[in-house]
């Protein structure tokens, strides 16, 4: 029907149906308050009383009858690493506990975390020697694993005039930098312009930005890194003939402006990139911007968050040089957070400037004096015992190899929070989609088999929550909830050999590069990852090219019975056609693309063919079919389409879905 012919009541009834379906998918969330409000069912125009459902709790982690004597216990508040690790004499360190559990336990090594917060000072590292290890909360208690550092503060008034409520504390010697801050378990907003009325955790949609079209951008420096080296695979048997005259050959460029990536390689630096709006990668070198609150005393400390025009992704730049007289900001580190380039920037905001500390909920850390300033969003002084700086970027690092994998690790009933920001860390271009990505996450796994993440909560993490990187088989993430994330909820990303070194595989010299870039038959990619019965909302707070589920150079994933809403970009993104054989079914997805253009609940690309064995067991350039069925998808923000099979996408069987 034409839009004018659709009854006005349809939208309301559809939202009520989505609420009922969501509660049916995840009964463990009971009345599912966040879903209720996200569907705006408390409005006058479409009102429904919130359900009274009681949560249907997941069964408690099954422990053996002798768990009290067999487990190693950890108490983040009262433990001591000189203890034996028993229930009455718990350890303090997770690393010590995990090492001790596998050295002394029988067939099922266990670490039980007592309730409360367990602060990490460095990543918990689990290798092949930790195989079959179970890490879980003590029965009927809730353990939290935090990458934050709790500050010792003594607040003093700084500016309490004219409606301001700004306090200052000397935090000398506690942290070297402070890109993020949590107050009472909620993010504060780094001092910025324009302000965010409800803080960093509440999307402004297309608002809270400076109009980039009205500013003067300094163009790219095409000679900054020298020339690019082109490679196109002309091997006859690698020619894909199923996409007519487009995307038939594997091609990349190495070096040149793609040197901002690590490794320095991208399809978008190849000799002839093609696709919607295609041209070689580049980013602006700076901007002339006259702030209403400038000139700044230390403009060189600023950080710019810049949308690429058309809002396909955003870049972040630190400032290399600030010319106060000309209001000229020359960009330094950054610009590697998206794969598609442009000569100029789009809408943007600027942060980390004392002059912009003018709104409740904002903070500023003066690195020169090591003082923390906080515009407290409340009356009186800020709290003293709940000021936390996210620091540790990877909370749990599970790493082996395909020849010596980590097998059977289980993380159950845990809450992960306050991992450090990663959006300025090295990024790579996973394949020929529009994405660039960092290989960091709160829980990182590479070289694993049968890893299980069950009944966990990932909340207020500054980067990605879960990364399934390189060789992984049968990883499962289930019955878990993701909220208020800086990046993706789950990212699944494999390798092919495009350059001789890759930071994700340190110490290994990769062979037959770049010719082996097309070859996905060496096993260095995730296979049969399952994400099921999970919820994800409020993601991509920093990196806007973020999704509930992202996949590149991986195959045969199963994305089943999940609920995703409130994200800046597509809910599910498949960056290439590597292998195929994936199934996406029984999911509820809405309110995606809230801040960006193009796409909808689902997006895919397939601009770069790969050789895999998924389709028939023999090497083939043709992928196995992907199935998308029985999903409830609402494209209420783009709106473009529910399923966006973009440039080169093929071999999809999409059926029996409800799109609106």
C-alpha positions as CSV (number, residue, x, y, z in Angstrom):
1,X,0.0,0.0,0.0
2,X,0.9,3.6,-0.3
3,X,1.9,5.2,3.0
4,X,-1.3,7.3,2.9
5,X,-3.4,4.2,2.7
6,X,-1.9,2.6,5.9
7,X,-4.2,3.1,8.9
8,X,-2.8,5.4,11.6
9,X,-3.3,2.7,14.1
10,X,-0.9,0.3,12.4
11,X,2.2,1.9,13.8
12,X,0.9,1.6,17.4
13,X,-0.3,-2.0,17.0
14,X,3.0,-2.9,15.5
15,X,4.9,-1.5,18.5
16,X,2.6,-3.4,20.9
17,X,3.3,-6.5,18.9
18,X,7.1,-5.9,19.1
19,X,6.8,-5.5,22.9
20,X,4.9,-8.8,23.2
21,X,7.4,-10.6,20.9
22,X,10.4,-9.2,22.8
23,X,9.1,-10.5,26.1
24,X,8.4,-13.8,24.5
25,X,12.0,-14.0,23.1
26,X,13.7,-13.1,26.4
27,X,11.4,-14.0,29.3
28,X,14.3,-13.7,31.7
29,X,14.0,-9.9,31.3
30,X,10.4,-9.9,32.7
31,X,8.5,-6.7,31.9
32,X,11.5,-5.6,29.9
33,X,11.3,-1.9,30.9
34,X,13.9,-0.7,28.5
35,X,12.1,-2.3,25.5
36,X,8.8,-0.8,26.7
37,X,10.2,2.8,26.7
38,X,12.2,2.3,23.5
39,X,9.0,1.4,21.8
40,X,7.4,4.6,23.2
41,X,4.5,2.7,24.7
42,X,4.1,5.2,27.5
43,X,3.1,8.0,25.1
44,X,-0.4,9.5,24.9
45,X,-0.7,8.6,21.2
46,X,0.1,4.9,21.7
47,X,-0.3,4.0,25.3
48,X,-0.1,0.5,26.8
49,X,0.5,-0.2,30.4
50,X,3.9,-1.9,31.1
51,X,3.6,-5.6,31.6
52,X,3.8,-7.1,35.0
53,X,5.8,-10.1,33.9
54,X,8.2,-11.4,36.5
55,X,11.7,-12.3,35.2
56,X,12.1,-16.0,34.3
57,X,15.6,-16.4,35.7
58,X,18.2,-18.6,34.0
59,X,19.1,-21.7,35.9
60,X,22.0,-21.1,38.2
61,X,25.4,-22.3,37.1
62,X,25.6,-26.0,37.8
63,X,28.5,-26.7,40.1
64,X,29.8,-30.1,41.2
65,X,28.8,-31.4,44.6
66,X,32.3,-30.8,45.9
67,X,32.6,-27.2,44.6
68,X,33.4,-25.8,48.1
69,X,36.6,-27.9,48.3
70,X,37.4,-27.9,44.5
71,X,37.0,-24.3,43.5
72,X,39.5,-21.4,44.0
73,X,37.8,-18.4,45.5
74,X,38.4,-14.7,44.9
75,X,37.3,-11.8,47.0
76,X,38.1,-8.4,45.5
77,X,37.6,-6.6,48.8
78,X,38.9,-9.0,51.5
79,X,41.1,-11.5,49.6
80,X,44.8,-11.8,49.7
81,X,47.1,-13.5,47.2
82,X,49.1,-15.0,50.0
83,X,46.0,-17.0,51.0
84,X,45.4,-20.6,49.8
85,X,42.3,-19.6,47.8
86,X,39.8,-21.5,49.8
87,X,36.3,-20.2,50.7
88,X,37.5,-19.0,54.1
89,X,40.9,-17.7,52.7
90,X,40.2,-16.3,49.3
91,X,42.6,-14.8,46.9
92,X,42.4,-11.2,45.6
93,X,43.7,-11.5,42.1
94,X,41.8,-13.2,39.2
95,X,45.0,-14.0,37.4
96,X,46.5,-15.7,40.5
97,X,43.3,-17.6,41.0
98,X,43.0,-18.8,37.4
99,X,46.6,-20.0,37.3
100,X,46.2,-21.8,40.6
101,X,42.9,-23.4,39.6
102,X,44.4,-25.1,36.6
103,X,47.5,-26.2,38.3
104,X,45.8,-27.8,41.2
105,X,42.3,-28.8,40.1
106,X,41.0,-32.0,38.6
107,X,39.0,-32.3,35.3
108,X,36.9,-29.1,35.9
109,X,39.0,-26.2,37.2
110,X,36.8,-23.5,38.8
111,X,37.2,-20.0,40.0
112,X,34.4,-18.5,42.0
113,X,34.2,-14.7,42.4
114,X,32.5,-13.3,45.5
115,X,30.0,-10.6,45.0
116,X,31.1,-7.0,44.5
117,X,33.6,-5.4,42.1
118,X,36.9,-7.0,41.1
119,X,39.1,-4.2,39.8
120,X,41.7,-5.3,37.2
121,X,45.0,-3.5,36.9
122,X,45.9,-5.5,33.7
123,X,44.2,-8.0,31.4
124,X,43.3,-11.4,32.7
125,X,45.2,-13.7,30.3
126,X,44.0,-17.2,29.7
127,X,46.0,-19.5,27.4
128,X,45.8,-23.2,26.4
129,X,46.9,-24.2,29.9
130,X,43.6,-22.8,31.2
131,X,41.4,-25.0,29.0
132,X,38.2,-26.2,30.6
133,X,38.3,-23.4,33.2
134,X,35.0,-22.1,34.6
135,X,34.8,-18.6,35.9
136,X,31.6,-17.6,37.6
137,X,30.0,-15.8,40.5
138,X,29.7,-17.4,43.9
139,X,26.2,-18.9,44.2
140,X,23.5,-16.2,44.7
141,X,26.0,-13.4,44.5
142,X,26.8,-11.0,41.7
143,X,30.4,-10.5,40.7
144,X,31.6,-7.5,38.6
145,X,34.8,-7.4,36.7
146,X,35.9,-3.8,36.1
147,X,38.8,-2.3,34.1
148,X,38.4,0.9,36.0
149,X,40.6,2.6,38.6
150,X,38.8,4.0,41.6
151,X,40.0,7.5,42.4
152,X,40.7,8.9,45.8
153,X,39.2,12.3,45.6
154,X,38.8,15.3,48.0
155,X,36.3,17.7,46.4
156,X,36.7,21.4,46.7
157,X,34.4,24.1,45.2
158,X,35.7,25.6,42.0
159,X,32.7,27.5,40.5
160,X,29.4,27.5,42.3
161,X,28.1,30.8,40.8
162,X,25.5,31.5,38.2
163,X,24.0,28.0,38.3
164,X,27.3,26.2,38.0
165,X,28.2,23.4,40.3
166,X,31.8,22.7,39.4
167,X,34.1,21.0,41.8
168,X,37.8,20.1,41.7
169,X,40.0,17.4,43.2
170,X,43.7,16.9,43.0
171,X,44.3,13.3,41.7
172,X,48.0,13.6,41.3
173,X,49.8,10.4,40.7
174,X,46.7,8.3,40.2
175,X,46.2,8.3,36.4
176,X,48.1,9.7,33.5
177,X,45.1,10.4,31.3
178,X,41.4,10.4,31.6
179,X,39.5,9.9,28.4
180,X,36.4,8.6,30.2
181,X,34.9,8.8,33.7
182,X,32.1,7.1,35.6
183,X,30.3,8.7,38.5
184,X,28.1,6.4,40.6
185,X,28.3,3.8,37.8
186,X,27.2,6.2,35.0
187,X,29.3,7.9,32.4
188,X,30.2,11.5,32.8
189,X,30.6,13.5,29.5
190,X,34.0,14.8,28.6
191,X,33.8,18.6,28.4
192,X,32.7,19.4,24.8
193,X,30.9,21.7,22.4
194,X,28.1,21.5,21.5
195,X,26.7,20.1,24.8
196,X,24.6,17.0,25.1
197,X,21.5,17.8,27.1
198,X,21.1,14.3,28.5
199,X,24.8,13.3,28.5
200,X,26.9,11.0,26.3
201,X,24.7,7.9,27.0
202,X,21.6,9.4,25.4
203,X,21.7,9.8,21.6
204,X,21.0,13.2,20.1
205,X,20.2,11.7,16.8
206,X,21.5,14.1,14.2
207,X,21.8,16.9,16.8
208,X,24.4,18.1,19.2
209,X,26.8,18.7,16.4
210,X,28.6,21.6,14.6
211,X,27.5,22.0,11.0
212,X,30.6,20.9,9.2
213,X,29.4,22.3,5.8
214,X,29.9,25.8,7.2
215,X,33.5,25.3,8.2
216,X,36.7,25.4,6.2
217,X,38.5,22.1,5.9
218,X,42.1,21.6,5.1
219,X,42.4,19.0,2.4
220,X,44.3,15.7,2.5
221,X,48.0,15.5,2.4
222,X,48.4,12.9,-0.3
223,X,52.2,12.6,0.1
224,X,52.2,12.2,3.9
225,X,53.0,8.5,3.7
226,X,54.4,8.1,0.2
227,X,53.0,6.1,-2.6
228,X,50.6,3.2,-2.4
229,X,51.4,-0.3,-3.8
230,X,48.6,-1.8,-5.8
231,X,47.7,-5.5,-6.0
232,X,45.0,-7.1,-8.1
233,X,44.6,-10.9,-8.2
234,X,44.4,-11.8,-11.8
235,X,44.5,-15.6,-11.2
236,X,42.0,-17.1,-13.6
237,X,40.5,-19.6,-11.1
238,X,40.0,-16.8,-8.6
239,X,37.8,-14.8,-10.9
240,X,34.3,-14.5,-9.6
241,X,31.7,-14.4,-12.4
242,X,28.5,-14.3,-10.4
243,X,28.4,-10.5,-9.9
244,X,28.3,-9.5,-13.6
245,X,30.9,-6.8,-14.3
246,X,31.4,-5.7,-10.7
247,X,33.5,-7.1,-7.8
248,X,35.0,-10.0,-9.7
249,X,38.6,-9.8,-8.5
250,X,40.3,-9.5,-5.2
251,X,42.2,-6.2,-5.0
252,X,44.0,-4.2,-2.3
253,X,46.4,-1.3,-1.9
254,X,49.2,-1.2,0.6
255,X,50.7,1.9,2.1
256,X,50.0,5.4,0.9
257,X,47.2,7.1,2.9
258,X,46.1,3.7,4.1
259,X,49.2,3.8,6.3
260,X,46.9,5.1,9.0
261,X,45.8,1.5,9.4
262,X,47.7,-1.3,11.0
263,X,48.3,-3.3,8.9
264,X,48.4,-0.6,6.3
265,X,46.2,-2.2,3.7
266,X,42.7,-1.6,2.3
267,X,40.4,-2.3,-0.6
268,X,39.8,1.5,-0.6
269,X,43.5,2.1,-1.5
270,X,43.4,-0.4,-4.4
271,X,43.8,0.8,-8.0
272,X,40.1,0.7,-9.0
273,X,37.8,0.6,-5.9
274,X,34.2,0.5,-6.9
275,X,30.8,0.7,-5.2
276,X,28.5,3.5,-4.2
277,X,30.4,6.8,-4.2
278,X,33.7,5.0,-4.6
279,X,37.1,6.7,-4.7
280,X,40.4,6.2,-3.0
281,X,40.7,6.7,0.8
282,X,41.8,10.0,2.2
283,X,40.8,12.3,5.2
284,X,41.1,16.0,5.8
285,X,44.3,17.3,7.3
286,X,42.6,19.8,9.6
287,X,39.9,22.5,10.0
288,X,39.6,26.2,10.6
289,X,37.0,26.5,13.3
290,X,36.2,29.6,15.4
291,X,34.6,28.4,18.6
292,X,32.2,30.6,20.4
293,X,34.1,29.7,23.6
294,X,37.6,30.2,22.0
295,X,40.3,30.8,21.4
296,X,41.5,28.0,23.6
297,X,44.4,28.2,26.0
298,X,45.4,24.6,25.0
299,X,43.7,23.9,21.8
300,X,46.4,21.4,21.0
301,X,44.8,19.1,23.6
302,X,41.4,19.0,21.8
303,X,40.0,15.9,20.2
304,X,37.6,16.1,17.2
305,X,34.8,13.6,16.5
306,X,34.0,14.1,12.8
307,X,31.3,12.5,10.8
308,X,32.2,11.6,7.2
309,X,29.8,13.5,4.9
310,X,26.7,11.5,4.4
311,X,27.2,10.0,7.9
312,X,28.5,6.6,6.9
313,X,31.1,6.5,9.7
314,X,32.9,8.9,12.0
315,X,36.6,9.8,12.5
316,X,38.4,10.9,15.6
317,X,41.4,13.1,15.4
318,X,43.8,14.4,18.0
319,X,45.4,17.8,17.3
320,X,49.0,18.0,16.2
321,X,49.1,21.8,16.0
322,X,46.8,24.7,17.0
323,X,47.2,28.1,15.5
324,X,45.3,30.4,17.9
325,X,45.5,33.4,15.7
326,X,43.9,31.7,12.7
327,X,41.7,29.2,14.6
328,X,43.5,26.5,12.6
329,X,43.5,23.0,14.0
330,X,46.0,20.6,12.2
331,X,45.0,17.0,12.8
332,X,47.5,14.5,14.1
333,X,46.8,10.9,15.2
334,X,43.4,9.4,14.1
335,X,41.3,9.3,11.0
336,X,41.6,5.5,10.9
337,X,38.1,4.7,12.4
338,X,36.3,4.2,9.1
339,X,37.3,2.7,5.7
340,X,35.7,5.3,3.4
341,X,37.4,8.6,3.0
342,X,36.6,12.1,2.0
343,X,38.4,15.4,1.3
344,X,36.5,17.2,4.0
345,X,34.5,16.4,7.2
346,X,30.9,16.5,8.0
347,X,29.2,17.4,11.2
348,X,31.5,17.3,14.2
349,X,32.0,18.1,17.9
350,X,35.1,19.1,19.8
351,X,36.1,17.9,23.3
352,X,38.7,17.9,26.1
353,X,38.9,21.6,26.6
354,X,38.5,23.4,29.9
355,X,36.7,26.3,28.3
356,X,33.9,23.9,27.3
357,X,33.2,22.7,30.9
358,X,29.9,24.4,31.2
359,X,27.1,21.8,31.5
360,X,25.9,19.4,34.2
361,X,27.5,16.0,33.9
362,X,30.7,17.1,32.2
363,X,34.2,16.6,33.4
364,X,37.7,17.8,32.5
365,X,41.1,16.4,33.5
366,X,43.9,18.9,33.4
367,X,46.9,16.7,32.6
368,X,49.4,19.5,33.5
369,X,48.1,20.0,37.0
370,X,46.6,16.5,37.4
371,X,43.4,18.0,38.6
372,X,39.9,16.6,37.9
373,X,37.1,19.1,37.4
374,X,33.5,17.9,37.5
375,X,30.3,19.8,36.8
376,X,28.2,17.7,39.2
377,X,24.7,16.9,38.0
378,X,23.2,17.2,41.4
379,X,23.2,19.3,44.5
380,X,26.2,19.8,46.7
381,X,29.5,18.1,46.2
382,X,29.9,15.0,44.0
383,X,30.3,11.6,45.6
384,X,33.7,10.6,46.9
385,X,33.6,6.8,46.8
386,X,32.3,6.0,43.3
387,X,34.6,8.0,40.9
388,X,36.1,5.4,38.5
389,X,38.3,5.9,35.4
390,X,38.0,3.2,32.8
391,X,41.6,2.0,32.1
392,X,42.2,-1.6,31.1
393,X,41.2,-2.0,27.5
394,X,40.9,-5.8,27.4
395,X,39.5,-7.3,30.6
396,X,39.7,-11.0,29.6
397,X,42.1,-12.1,26.9
398,X,41.7,-15.7,25.8
399,X,44.4,-16.5,23.3
400,X,45.8,-19.6,21.8
401,X,46.4,-20.8,18.2
402,X,44.7,-23.2,15.9
403,X,47.5,-25.6,16.5
404,X,47.3,-25.2,20.3
405,X,43.9,-23.8,21.0
406,X,42.3,-22.8,24.3
407,X,39.4,-25.1,24.7
408,X,36.2,-25.1,26.8
409,X,36.6,-21.8,28.7
410,X,33.3,-20.8,30.4
411,X,32.4,-17.3,31.6
412,X,29.1,-17.5,33.4
413,X,27.0,-15.1,35.5
414,X,29.5,-12.2,35.4
415,X,29.2,-8.5,34.8
416,X,31.9,-6.7,32.8
417,X,32.3,-2.9,33.0
418,X,34.6,0.1,32.7
419,X,37.0,-1.2,30.0
420,X,39.2,1.6,28.7
421,X,38.5,3.5,25.5
422,X,39.9,1.9,22.3
423,X,38.7,4.2,19.5
424,X,42.1,5.8,19.2
425,X,43.9,2.5,19.1
426,X,45.2,0.9,15.9
427,X,42.5,0.0,13.5
428,X,42.5,-2.3,10.4
429,X,40.2,-2.6,7.4
430,X,38.6,-6.1,7.8
431,X,37.6,-6.4,4.1
432,X,35.9,-4.4,1.3
433,X,32.9,-3.2,3.3
434,X,32.9,0.4,4.7
435,X,34.2,-0.5,8.1
436,X,37.5,-0.1,9.9
437,X,37.8,-1.8,13.3
438,X,40.1,-2.2,16.3
439,X,40.9,-5.7,17.6
440,X,40.2,-4.9,21.2
441,X,37.2,-5.8,23.4
442,X,36.3,-6.4,27.0
443,X,36.4,-10.2,26.3
444,X,38.8,-11.1,23.5
445,X,39.2,-14.6,22.1
446,X,41.6,-15.8,19.5
447,X,42.7,-19.4,18.9
448,X,39.9,-20.9,20.9
449,X,37.4,-23.8,20.7
450,X,34.0,-24.2,22.4
451,X,34.3,-20.9,24.4
452,X,31.0,-20.2,26.2
453,X,29.8,-16.8,27.5
454,X,26.6,-17.4,29.3
455,X,24.3,-15.2,31.4
456,X,26.7,-12.3,31.5
457,X,26.2,-8.5,31.4
458,X,28.4,-6.2,29.4
459,X,27.6,-2.6,30.4
460,X,29.3,0.7,30.2
461,X,32.4,-0.5,28.3
462,X,34.3,2.2,26.4
463,X,35.0,-0.1,23.3
464,X,33.7,-3.4,22.0
465,X,32.2,-6.0,24.3
466,X,33.2,-9.3,22.7
467,X,35.7,-9.9,19.9
468,X,35.9,-13.3,18.2
469,X,39.2,-12.9,16.3
470,X,41.0,-15.2,13.9
471,X,40.9,-18.9,14.5
472,X,37.8,-19.8,16.6
473,X,35.5,-22.7,16.4
474,X,32.1,-23.1,18.0
475,X,32.2,-20.0,20.2
476,X,28.8,-19.3,21.9
477,X,27.5,-16.1,23.4
478,X,24.1,-16.6,24.9
479,X,21.5,-15.3,27.5
480,X,23.6,-12.1,27.9
481,X,22.9,-8.4,27.8
482,X,24.8,-5.5,26.3
483,X,24.2,-1.9,27.0
484,X,25.9,1.5,26.8
485,X,28.9,0.4,24.8
486,X,31.4,2.6,23.0
487,X,31.6,0.2,20.1
488,X,30.1,-3.1,19.0
489,X,28.4,-5.7,21.1
490,X,29.9,-8.7,19.2
491,X,32.4,-8.5,16.4
492,X,33.6,-11.6,14.6
493,X,36.7,-11.0,12.4
494,X,39.1,-13.4,10.7
495,X,42.5,-13.0,8.9
496,X,43.9,-13.5,5.5
497,X,47.6,-12.9,4.7
498,X,47.7,-9.4,3.0
499,X,50.9,-8.0,4.5
500,X,53.9,-9.7,6.0
501,X,53.0,-8.7,9.6
502,X,49.8,-8.1,11.4
503,X,49.5,-6.7,15.0
504,X,46.9,-9.3,15.7
505,X,49.4,-12.1,15.2
506,X,52.6,-10.7,16.7
507,X,55.9,-12.4,16.1
508,X,54.7,-14.2,13.0
509,X,56.0,-13.4,9.5
510,X,53.2,-14.1,7.1
511,X,54.0,-15.9,3.9
512,X,53.0,-15.4,0.2
513,X,51.7,-11.8,0.7
514,X,49.8,-10.1,-0.8
515,X,48.8,-13.0,-3.1
516,X,47.5,-15.0,-0.1
517,X,45.1,-12.2,0.7
518,X,42.3,-13.9,-1.3
519,X,42.9,-17.2,0.4
520,X,40.5,-18.1,3.2
521,X,41.3,-21.8,3.4
522,X,44.0,-21.7,6.0
523,X,41.6,-21.8,9.0
524,X,42.5,-18.4,10.5
525,X,38.9,-17.3,10.8
526,X,35.9,-17.8,13.0
527,X,33.6,-20.6,12.1
528,X,30.2,-21.5,13.7
529,X,29.9,-18.7,16.1
530,X,26.5,-18.6,17.8
531,X,24.9,-15.5,19.4
532,X,21.5,-16.4,20.8
533,X,18.9,-15.0,23.3
534,X,20.9,-11.8,23.9
535,X,19.8,-8.2,24.1
536,X,21.8,-5.1,23.0
537,X,21.0,-1.5,23.2
538,X,22.6,1.9,23.4
539,X,25.8,0.9,21.5
540,X,28.2,2.9,19.4
541,X,28.4,5.8,21.8
542,X,31.8,6.7,20.3
543,X,32.4,4.7,17.2
544,X,29.3,5.3,15.1
545,X,30.0,2.5,12.6
546,X,29.0,-0.1,15.3
547,X,26.5,-2.9,15.4
548,X,25.0,-5.5,17.6
549,X,26.7,-8.1,15.5
550,X,29.5,-7.4,13.0
551,X,31.2,-10.1,10.8
552,X,34.2,-10.1,8.4
553,X,36.2,-13.0,7.1
554,X,34.1,-15.5,9.1
555,X,31.5,-18.1,8.2
556,X,28.6,-20.2,9.3
557,X,27.5,-17.9,12.2
558,X,24.1,-18.3,13.8
559,X,22.4,-15.1,15.1
560,X,19.2,-16.4,16.7
561,X,16.5,-15.0,18.9
562,X,18.2,-11.7,19.9
563,X,16.8,-8.2,20.5
564,X,18.6,-5.1,19.4
565,X,17.6,-1.5,19.5
566,X,19.0,2.0,19.8
567,X,22.1,2.0,17.7
568,X,23.7,4.5,15.4
569,X,24.2,2.2,12.4
570,X,22.8,-1.1,11.0
571,X,21.8,-3.6,13.7
572,X,23.6,-6.5,12.0
573,X,26.4,-5.9,9.5
574,X,28.1,-8.6,7.3
575,X,31.1,-6.9,5.7
576,X,31.8,-9.4,3.0
577,X,30.7,-12.7,1.5
578,X,33.5,-14.8,3.0
579,X,32.3,-18.4,3.0
580,X,28.7,-17.8,3.8
581,X,26.5,-20.5,5.5
582,X,25.2,-18.0,8.1
583,X,21.7,-18.0,9.6
584,X,19.9,-15.0,11.0
585,X,16.6,-15.8,12.5
586,X,13.9,-14.9,15.1
587,X,15.5,-11.6,16.0
588,X,13.8,-8.3,16.9
589,X,15.6,-5.3,15.5
590,X,14.4,-1.7,15.5
591,X,15.7,1.9,16.0
592,X,18.9,1.3,14.2
593,X,20.7,4.0,12.1
594,X,19.5,6.6,14.6
595,X,22.5,8.9,13.8
596,X,23.6,7.8,10.3
597,X,22.5,7.7,6.7
598,X,21.8,4.7,4.5
599,X,21.1,1.1,5.7
600,X,18.5,-0.2,8.1
601,X,18.3,-3.1,10.5
602,X,20.6,-5.3,8.3
603,X,23.4,-4.4,5.9
604,X,25.8,-6.4,3.8
605,X,28.5,-5.9,1.2
606,X,30.5,-8.3,-0.9
607,X,32.9,-6.2,-3.0
608,X,35.9,-8.5,-2.5
609,X,35.7,-12.2,-3.3
610,X,37.5,-14.9,-1.2
611,X,38.5,-18.5,-1.7
612,X,37.0,-20.7,0.9
613,X,35.8,-24.3,1.4
614,X,32.5,-23.6,3.0
615,X,30.2,-24.2,0.0
616,X,31.3,-27.7,-1.0
617,X,34.3,-28.6,1.1
618,X,36.5,-27.9,-1.9
619,X,38.2,-24.4,-2.6
620,X,35.7,-22.2,-4.3
621,X,35.1,-18.5,-4.9
622,X,31.4,-19.0,-4.5
623,X,30.0,-18.7,-1.0
624,X,27.4,-20.9,0.6
625,X,23.9,-19.5,0.9
626,X,23.0,-17.3,3.8
627,X,19.5,-17.6,5.4
628,X,17.6,-14.6,6.9
629,X,14.2,-15.8,8.1
630,X,11.5,-15.2,10.7
631,X,12.9,-11.9,11.9
632,X,10.9,-8.8,13.1
633,X,12.6,-5.8,11.6
634,X,11.5,-2.2,11.9
635,X,13.3,0.4,9.8
636,X,12.0,3.4,11.7
637,X,15.0,5.8,11.4
638,X,16.7,5.6,7.9
639,X,14.2,4.6,6.5
640,X,15.7,2.8,3.5
641,X,15.0,-0.9,3.7
642,X,15.0,-3.6,6.4
643,X,17.5,-5.8,4.4
644,X,20.2,-3.8,2.6
645,X,22.1,-6.2,0.4
646,X,24.5,-3.7,-0.9
647,X,27.3,-3.7,-3.4
648,X,28.0,-7.3,-4.6
649,X,25.9,-9.1,-2.0
650,X,24.6,-12.4,-3.3
651,X,23.6,-15.9,-2.2
652,X,21.0,-14.7,0.3
653,X,17.7,-16.6,0.9
654,X,15.5,-14.1,2.7
655,X,12.0,-15.3,3.5
656,X,9.2,-15.4,6.1
657,X,10.3,-12.1,7.8
658,X,8.1,-9.3,9.1
659,X,9.4,-5.9,7.8
660,X,7.9,-2.5,8.6
